[in-house]
């Protein structure tokens, strides 16, 4: 089943994000290589594709996991979660309708 992982960043998270970003991307790339990733990306803190020093306000990952618990465990082990980038982490079942 698919699950949406939504991480909401702490204020001024850019300094915490950057050192652990390679490890975070490595885990997402692994999901992609396994054919389990639907989409992933950050929320820019301002209305711009490149927010510069404004940074990001969070991240969204939609991927396939065996269960809600497996998705939660994966999310809680993510470098952004363990490094304190996220103030709040939400994992919910997700049903993809479109595109088909």
Buried (B, 14 or more C-beta within 10 A) or exposed (E): EBBBBBBBBBEEBBEBBEEBBEEBEEBBEEBEEEEBBBEBEBBBBEEEEEBEEBBBBBBEBBBBBEEEEBBBEBBEEBBBBEBEBBEEBEBEEBEEEEEE
